[in-house]
Amino acid sequence: MANILILEGNAEIRRSFNRALTSEGHCVTEASCLQNFMVHASVADIAVIDVDLPGHEGYLAARHLHGQRPRAGVILLGEQAGGTELIRGLRQFADQFLTKPVTPELLGAHIASMVRRLGDAGWRLDPLKRELQSPGGHRATLNHQEMCLMELFATRPRATTVSRRDVVTALGYDWMDYDERRLDQMVSRLRRRWFNHTGAELPLHTERGTGYRISVPLRPA
């Protein structure tokens, strides 16, 4: 399944798309404007973009995603399938154009087709190289502790929170004697190194008082 980012000005339409795609097992993020879209673009496998937004924000979003994630899939939604801007958008940034209104079922069918085409374009963990790989082609070598953490994510269902105790045990330490602050420092260093190396945020989140969660599918390479 895929990490999908929806840029759509109509909140009701966004929610209907979200519900339908989530029910099919996708991880969906909603954005109502270009600024929101850019915050989440670094982890999108597929973007669904309304090109009828004011100020050509839809085309700007497609261009931004193409520059940051050239292998990500893009579906444009619009009132009419014509015009210079649309033709340029399809040639340069997008894979498909769907004429409004678009039902959640139709969008889901196009997403399923695109997921099959994209194949293994998701986040991968290479245990031999001890390397984390993003769909956009970014790579980072992990130390032993970081690799242990990522292996826990790779063996759990998507978006599952891994408890602090499970992480400490995987690292080979006694939970009762371990200083939990070391975990937060490890995660913080990994996030910072990934951002410095790629310019994108690592989708690794701290669940306060519980543990850690990665918000994208992660599979062994």
URTA-V990226 format. One record per run of one state. SS is the DSSP state (2 for helix, 1 for strand, 0 for the rest). FROM is the first residue (numbers start at 1). LEN is the number of residues. If there is no record, write none. Layout:
ss=(SS SS)
from=(FROM FROM)
len=(LEN LEN)
This chain:
ss=(0 1 0 2 0 1 0 2 0 1 0 2 0 1 0 2 0 1 0 2 0 1 0 1 0 1 0 2 0 1 2 0 2 0 2 0 1 0 1 0 1 0)
from=(1 3 8 11 24 27 32 34 44 46 51 54 69 73 79 84 93 96 100 104 119 123 127 131 134 139 142 144 155 162 164 171 175 178 181 199 204 208 211 215 218 221)
len=(2 5 3 13 3 5 2 10 2 5 3 15 4 6 5 9 3 4 4 15 4 4 4 3 5 3 2 11 7 2 7 4 3 3 18 5 4 3 4 3 3 1)
